[in-house]
Amino acid sequence: MEGKRHMPRPVNLEEADDGVVEFTPLSQDEEGTVTIEVPVPEERAAWGSKMQFMLSCISLSVGLGNVWRFPYLVQQDGGGAFLIPYLIMMVLEGAPLFLLELGIGQRLRQGSLGVWNLISPWWGGLGVASTIVSYLVGLYYNVIIAWCFYYLFNSFRSPLPFGVCPNETIEHLNITLPVEECELSSETAYFWYRQTIDASPSISETGGIKWWMAMCLTFSWLLVWLCIMKGIQSSGKVVYFTAIFPYCILIIFFGRAVTLKGAGEGLKHMFTPDMSKLLNPTVWMDAACQVFYSLGLAFGSLIAFASYNPMKNNCKRDAVFMCIITVFTATFATIDIFAVLGFKAVANYEKCVEHNILKLQSINHILEARTTDVNVTIDNYEEVWPVIFPRIKEFYENETHKHIKTCSVADELNQAAEGTGLAFIVFTQAIVELPGSNFWSVCFFMMLLALGLGSQFGTMEGVITNMFDMKVFARVRKEILTGCVCLSSLLFGLIFCTGAGEYWVGMFDTFAGSMGLITIAFFETIVISYVYGHKKFSDDIERMIGERPGIYWQATWRVISPLTIFSIVVASVYYRITHPPDYPAWKMEEGFAIKEPYPGWAMFVCMLLLLGGFLPIPIVYFMRRCQCIRFDTDIHQASIKRVETTISTQGMIKGEELEEYHDSPAGEDDDDDGGLTVQGGKFRMEVID
């Protein structure tokens, strides 16, 4: 660049909220290229307070998985020993990825769709993939919320309908008996499989739409729309309830649960470590996946949330705090769950003992005299029964083998259950046994609703923000756009309201919400570290919080986290190949669910769901690499534009897609660009926040 050019005087103001623009000093390289950074004020929504942002992150991260998946993993993978790989994976995988998403969203001020296009249009498929996965997860997640609403409504009935078996009249015998399906299973299992979802015998038999579940799903989507239709201006206020209320209920449950008979047995079972389980690689994979899901990574929601933060927000402190609160919540909720499960196990054990004692008394008259003299009670059962049982073994095997049961508290505690089985069958069975069961049932399902709705708001915000960043939807009112998304989700979600609905939920949870998210997270770390550049990202963090990320963050972003996630992907693929997917089909004749393989057409749907979260990444990459599509045809970029040109190409700028900012001769369009000109040589302008 020849000679001196008059440029605007640098203005030094730290507070962006004051509406003052800061121009950074000029820099010129050896080829004469001048770089100017011009902040452009942008009208973008903002959180009402830091508290709203933190509570929104808590609502997103602390979801249903902390209540019904984490306790199951603790139960299955070695008790207290499972906390070791869980904490290790939180440090190696959770915290680095959480800060990565918060940092890049806060720096670039857009949703995930815009962020990855701004970093590199070749990798814009990451935003598309996260939008698709978030939409698919939101489809079935709201069905779980509808189930919770159904149970909440029934919790006001007395006695609790899931605590008793309904009766049926056998007309030709003129007698009334409990429904056979309920007798074969249990009261809570019957209410879930028959009266709530009215389960079909297989995924191929839909059984039609169940109107009561369709009504609950409609109510759920209406509530979601009302809460998020204005973006964070509306959802930011609702999170005060969805984030805080679950902790109130957990504290109340803790106060009651630890005083229950048998709570100690449950807690002992939870904290007794089985260190041998740590040699099983699937335990480490479970821990890594649980960290991944519990923090809400790769949905795009965290990027969207962070984009509404002020530039100087300390995102590193937020990431560390969120990891700590997630670990605390999962552990605290697990203590509550195991205390109640311990109570249920002891109650079932005592029922079993009473059953055997009654059976012993019924055959007492034909036993040997020395056997009848033995007094068996609940208190001495563990000592006396092993002595007396061999004496009645022959008669037991010949006459009553269908009636005498094996009673064990440990066996009751080892009956692992997760997801809907834990929440709607096992835990509700414990609630029925509690004094004041209606109150505890209302509290429990209100807590599940608060946890589910908070996560659902965050998931759908990731979808709506990305769509709003697209040019085609940029001028649509957010209430209308949100309403259209919720309506389409309701219509698609009716498949989950059929008799095969639970089977479809399991399919979506396994194939739409697992592998896709893991794959997205892997490419996120690669793109930030090696495309955007870890040094540049560290500079961004330092500029925002005044502190440069240390060696721990650098090592995890560049090496440890990508390798960890890649290992999870490989292990998951290997597991799926060696263990063909199946689903639990409810058989009313037997009174329990049987694992069945997916039919061919269902496997095709599984493959589509799996590819939906992965294919957009390579498709967009190769299409843009081969210049099949223009870079900015689908993303409304209001934050960052990069223009690199010479005088000879100025006339071509108007034909480019980067049309918001351009060079012009001095005196023309002075209000827009201040008449920035370059004579002779190249001129490069960066417009940033």
N, C-alpha and C positions, 0 to 999 in steps of 0.2 A: 504494500500500500504506500503510495507516494504522497509526501507532504502530510500536514496535520489536518485533521477533520474535526469540526466542532461537534461535540457530542454532549448530551445532557449531563449536568453536574451530578455525580453520585450522591444519592440520598441515603443516609444511614439511619434506618429505623428498624428496630428489632421486632416490634409487634406488628405482625401482618394484619391483625384484626383492626388496626387503626385505619386501614384502607390506604396506606402510603406505600408506594412502589420503591423498591431498592434496586438500583442498577449496579451491577458488579463492574470492576475495572476491566478495560479492554485488554485483550491478550492477542499477540500476533506471532505466528510461527515463521519459520525460515522461508516459506513459499509466499509469504505476504497475506496469508489467510487471517482475517480478524474475527474473533469470536466475541459476541456480545450476549450476555444473559439478561433477558428482559422479562421480569415477572409480569404476568398478566392476571389481573384480578378475575376471579371466577365465582360466579354465583353457584354455590353448592351448599346443600343442607349441612347443618352442623349439630352436634349433640348439644342438648340444653345444658349439660354439665358433665364433668368427668365421671360422676357417679352413674349417670345413665349409660355411658360407654362401658364401664366396668360391669355393671349389672347385666347389660346385654350380652357381654362375653361370658359371664357366669351362666346366664340362661341358656346360651348356645352350647357351652361345653358341659355343664352339669345337667345331663339329661337322663332319660330312662335307663341308659346303659349302666349308670352308677348304682341303680337300684336292683335291676334284674339280670345284668350280665356279669358285672364284677363279682358279686357274691357267688355266682355259679362257678366262675373260674377259680376263685379261692377254694371252693369246696372240691373242685375237680383236680386242681393242679398243685396239691401239696399243702393246703391250709396256709399257715403263716409264711411258709417258704415261698409262696407265689409273690409275696411283697418284694422279694429281692429282685427278681427279673423285672418286675413292674417298675420299681424305682430306677433301676439301671436304664431301662428303655425310656423312661421319662426324661432322664438326663441326656441320653445320647440322641434321642429322636424327637421327643415332645417339645422341649423348650426351644431348641434351635429352629424347628419348623414354625413354631408359634411366633417367634420373633421375626422370622423371615417374612411371614405373611403380614404381620402388623406393620413391619418396617416398610415394605414395598408399597402397601396400600396407603400408608400415611405419606410417603414421599411422592407418589405419583398421583394421588388424589382421584382415583377412579376405581370402579369395580374390577373384578378379575378379568373380564372381557377386554376392557380398555387397557389394563395394566400390561398384559402380555403382548398386546399389539404395539404398545408404546416401546416396550423393551426391544422386541424384535417381531415384526409382522410374520416372519416365518414360523414363530412359535405362538401365534394367535390362537391355535387350536386348543391350547391349554384352557383358555377362558371359555371356549365353546364346550369342551369336555366337562369342566366343572359346572357349567350351567345345566347341561343335560343330566349329569349325575344328581345335582341338587334337586332338579325338578322330579326325577324319578324317585328319589328318597322322600321328597315331600309328599308324593302321591300316596305311598303306603304308610308313612309316619302319621299322617292325619287319620288314617283308619284306626291305628292304635289309640289315638285320642278319642275317637268315636266309641271304641270299646270301653274306655275308661268312663266316658259319659254315661253309657248304658249301665255300668255297674254302680256309678254314683247315684243315678236315679233310683235304682233298686235298693240302695243302701238305706233308704228312708222307709222301707217296708219292714214290718215286724210280724213274725220272725223273718230274719234274712232269708230270701228265697234260695240262696246258694248254701243254706245250712240244713235244708230238709229235702227229702225225696218226695216228689208228688205221688199221689196215689192214682191207680187206675182200677176200673171195675171190670171184673171178668163176668160177663153177662150169663153165660151158660152155667156158671157155678154160683152166680149171685153173691160173689165175695169181692171185697176191696183189698188190693195189695199194692205195695210200692211198685213203681215202674221198674220193670226188669233191668233196663239199661242202667238206671241209677243204682240198683242193688249190686250189679256186677262191677261198677266203677266206684264212684263216691258221689256225695251230694255236690261238692264243688266242681268235680269233673263233669257231671251230668249238666249242671247249670251252664257251664262254659260251652261244652260241645253241642248240646242239644237246644237249650233255651236262648243262648246268646248268639252263636254263629250258625246253629243248625247245620253241623258239618256233614258234607257229602262223604261217601265212602272212598272217593278218589278225586284227583284233580280234574279228571276228564268229565266228571258229572257235576255240573254247576249247581243243579237244584234250584235254579231261579234266584232272583234278587229277593233278599229278606227285607221287607219294607221297614221294619223297626231299625235295622242297622243303616239303611239308606237315609232314614230320617235323622239318625244321630250323626251320620257323615255330613249331611247337608248343614246341620247345626254347627258342626265343627268348622267347616269351610267358611260359613257365614261369620263366625266369631273371628277366624283368622283374618278374613278380609277387613272386618271392622277395625282390627287392631293394627294392621300394617298398611292400610290403604293410603295413608299420608306419609309412608316411610318412617324414618326415625322420629319424626315429630309426633306420631301416634304410638308406635311400638316402643319408643324410648320411655314413655310414661307407664306402659303396661308392665314393663320388666321390673318395676318396683314390687309388683305382686309376684310375678312368675319366678323371680330370683330369690326373694326373701322368704316367701311363704313356705317353700319346701324345708328350709332350715328350721323354721318354727315347728313344723310337724315332726321333723326328725328328732328335735330336742324333746318334744312331748312323748314321742314313741320311746326314746331312750329312757326317760324317767319311768315309764311304765314297764318297758320290756325287761330291764335289769332286775326288777322286783318280782318277776314271774317265776313260778316253780319250773326248774329246768333250764333257766337262762344260763346258769353257770356251765351246764353241759354243752350248750350251743357255743358259748364263747371259748370253752376249752377246746372244742373241736375245731374252731376257727383258727386259734392261735397256736395249735400244736403243729409244728412244721414237719413235713416229710421231705427231708433234704434229698432223698434219692430221686424225687421228681425232677430236680434241677438238671439231671442228666438227660432228660427227655427233651429233644429239640422243639417239639410241638408246644411245650410249656413256654419257651421263650418267644415262639411265634405268637402264641395267645397273648402274652404280655405286651408285645410290640403292637399288635393290632388293637388291643384294648386302649393303650395310650393314644393311638392314632384316632380312634373313634371318639374317645371321651373328651378330647380337646377340640373336636370339630374341624380338623385340618382338611385342606384340599377342597372344601365345599365352595370356596370363594366368599363365604360369609364374613370371615375374619378380615379379608382384604377390603370388602365393602364397608364393614364397620370402621376400620382404621382410616378409610378415605374421608370420613367425616370429622376426623380429629384435627386439632390445630397442629401446625408443622412442628412446633417445639415440644409436643407431648413426649414424655419419656416412655417410649414403647418397650424398651428393654425391661424396665421395672414392671411394666404391666405384664409382660410375658412370664417373668419369674413368679410374680404373684399368682397368676392364673394357674400355673403348674402346681404351685403349693396348694391352692384352694381346691383344685381338682383331686389331688391325692388325699387331702383331708376329707373331702366330701365322700369319696368312694370308700374310704376306710370307716368313716363314721356311719354311713348308711349300711355297710356290711355288718358292723357291730349290732346295729338295730335288727337287721334281718336275722342274723344267727341267734340272737337272744330269743327272738320270737320262734324261730325254727326249733331251738332247744326246748322251748315250752311245748311246742307241738309234738316233738319227738317223745318227750316224757309222757305227755297225755296219751298218745297212741300206744306207748309201751304199757301204761297202766291199764288201758282198755284191753290190750292183748292178754295181759296177765289175768285180769278178771274173767276174760272169756275162757282161758284154760282152766282156771280154778272152778268155774261153773261146770265145765265139761268133765273135770275130774270128779266133782260131786255127783254128777248125773250117772257116772259109772261106778261110784264108790261101793255100791252094794254087791258087786260081783268081783271086787278085788280082794286080794289076800288081806287078812286081818292086820298084819304088820304094816301094810301099806295104808290102810284106812286110818291107822293111828297117827299118821304124820299130818300135822297141821300146816297147810301152805297158805301164806298171806303175801300181800304185795311187798311188805317190808323184808320178808325172808326168802322171797322167790328166787333170787340169784343163788342163794346157798342151798336151799332145800330142793328146788326143782331138778337140778342135775343128779341128785341122789334118788329121787322118787321116779324120775322118768324111765330109767332102765327097767324098773319093776313093772311098769305098765306098757312097756314098749311092744310086747307081743300083741296085747289086746289093741293097742293104738294102731299098729300096722294092719291089723285084720279088720277092725271095726270103725275106727274113728279118725283115720288118717286125713280125712278131708276137713276135720273140725279143729284139731289141736294145732296151734300156731307156734311158730318160732318167734320169741319176743326178744328184742335187743334194741337198746337206745342207739348204739353205734350204727346198726343197720338202718334205722330210721333217719339218722343224720347223714348217712352216706347216699341216700336216695337223691342224687343231684337233679336239679331242675333249673331251667333257665327261661328267660323271655316270658312268653305268655303262660307257660306252665308254672313258673315261680310266682308271678304276680296274680294270676286269675284262678289258680287251682291250689297250689301249696300254701301260699301266704293267706289266702282267704279262708282256708281250712283252719289256720291258727286263729284268725280274727273271730271266727264263729265261736271258738272256745273261750274267748275273753269275756269277762263281765262287761256289760255295756257295749256289746259287739257292734251295734248300729253306729255309735259314736266313732269307734275306731275304724269302721269301714268307711264312713264319710271322710274322716281325716286322711286315710291311706289313699283313697282314690282322688281326693282333692290334691294331695301331694303329687301323685302321678300326672294329673292334669297340668299342674303348674310346671312340672319338669318337662312334660311333652310339649306344651304350648310354647315355652321359652325357646326350646330347640327348634320348633317348627317356625317360629317367627324369624329366627336367624337363618334357617335354611332357605326360606322363601325370599328373604331380603337379598340373599346372594343371587337368586334368579331375577328378581325385579330390578335390582340395581344394574345388572348386566344388560337386561333388555332396554332399560332406560338410557343406557350409554350408546345404544345403537341409533343411527340416524333415522331409521324408519319409524322408531317409536319416540324420538326426542321431543316431538311436539304434542304427544298424546298426554292427557292429564293422568297423573299417577294413579288416581282413584279408579279411573276407567281401565287402565292397563292392568292394575292389580286385580280388579274384578274379573277381567277376561281370563287371567291366569288361574284364579281360584275356580271360576266356573268350568274351565276346561279340565282342571284337576278333579273336580267333583264328578264330571261325566266319565272321565277315564277311570276314576276310583270306584265306580259302581261294580266293577269286576271283583273288588274285594268284599262286596256286600252279598255275594252269592254263597252257596253252601261250600264252595271250594275257596272262599276268600282267604282263610288262614294259610292255605297252601300257597296261594299267590303272594301273600305277604312274605312268607318264608323265602320264596324264590327271589323276589325283589331285594330282600335284605341281603341275601347271599351273593347275588350276581350283579345287582345294580349298585349296591352301596359298599362293596368291599374292594374287589380288584380294581375297579375304576378309580376309586379314591387313592389307593396305594400307588397306582401307576401315575396319576396326576402329581402326587407329592414327590415322586422320584424325579420327574422331569422339572418340577419347580426348583428343586435344589440344583439340578444341573444347569438350568437356564440362568438362575441368579448367579451361581458361582463362576460359570465359564462362558456365558454369553453376555449378560449384563456386566459381569466382572465382580468378584468378591471384594476387590480393592475399592471399586467405585461404590459398591453397596455399603462397605464399611465407612467410606467418606460420607455417604448420605446419613448413616446412623449418627456419625460424629457431628455432622452439621445440625441434626435435629435435636440430639440430647446433650451435646457438648462433651461426649465421652466416646472414645473409639472402642469397638468391640475387642475383647482380649483374645488370647490364643485359644481358649476353649471354644468360643463362637467360631473363630476362623477354621479350626480343625474339624468341627462338626459340620459346618456348611460345606466345606470343600471335599472331605473324605468320609468321615465317620457316618453321618446321616445318609448320604447316598448309598454307601455300602450296606448299611443296615436295612434301608428300604428295599434295595435290590435283593438282598437275602430273603426278605419277607415275600417278595414277588415270586422268586424262584421256588421257595418252600411251598407257597400257596398253590402254584401251578402243579408242582410235583404231587402235592396232597390231592388235588382235584383229579389228577390222572390216575393215581393209585387208589383213590376212593371215589368211585362214581357217585355223583350227587343223588340223594334220595330225599324223601319227605315223610313225615309221620302221618299216615292216613288213619282216621278214626273209624274203628269197626264197632258198631253198636251191638252186634251179636256177642262179641267178646268183652266189651266194656273197656277197651284200651286201644291205644294207637299202635300201628304196625308200620315199620319202615318199609317203604316201597320205592322202587326206582322211578324216575321221571319217564313218562312215555316219550316217544320220538319227537312229537310236535312240541312238547314242553321243553325238551333239550334245545330245540331250535330257538325258542323264545329266550331261554337262558343264555344262549350264545349271542343273541341280539342285544340283550341287556348288558352282557359283558363287553361287547364291542362298542356299545354306545358310549361308554366312558373312556374308551381308548382310541378308537379310529379317528375322531376329529383331530387328534394331534398329528399323526403322519399325513392325513389327507390335506389339511391346511398347509402343513410344511411343504409338501411336494408341489401343491398347486401354486403357492406363492413363489417357491423357489424356481419353478418353471414359468412364472409370470402368466399363469392361467387366470388369475384374478388380481385386481388392483389391491394395493395395501389398505387403503382407507375407505373402501366402498361400504363397509358395514359398521364401522365404529365411529361414533361421534367424539372426536378428539378435541377437547377444549382446553386441555392442560398443557401439552407439550407438542411443539412442532419444530422440526429441524429443517432448515432450508440451506442448501449449499449451492451457490450459483456464481456465475461470472457475468460481466456486462453483456457478453455475446448471447447469453441465454435468458436475459431478463424478459424478453418478449414471449418466452415459452412458459413463464411461470403461471400465467392466467389459465393455461390449458392443463396445468397439473391438478391433482386432487388436493394438494396442500394449498387451499385457496384462501384461507383466513388471514394469512400474513404474507406480504410480498414487498419487494423493494420498489421504490418509486423515486423519480427525480425530486430534488428539493423543491418545495413549494407546492407539490401535489399531494393531496391526501394528508396534509400536515396533521390533522386531528387523529389520524389512524396510526401513523408510524413515525411521525416526527421528521419525515423526509430523510430517511437513512439512505445514503448513496455511497457507492464505491467507484472510483475511477481507476481503471487499470488494475488487474489482479483479481483475486477471488475474495468473496465476502461470505461469511458463514454466520448465521444468526441462530441462537438457541433461545427459544421462548419457554421459560419454566415457571413453576409456581414460586 
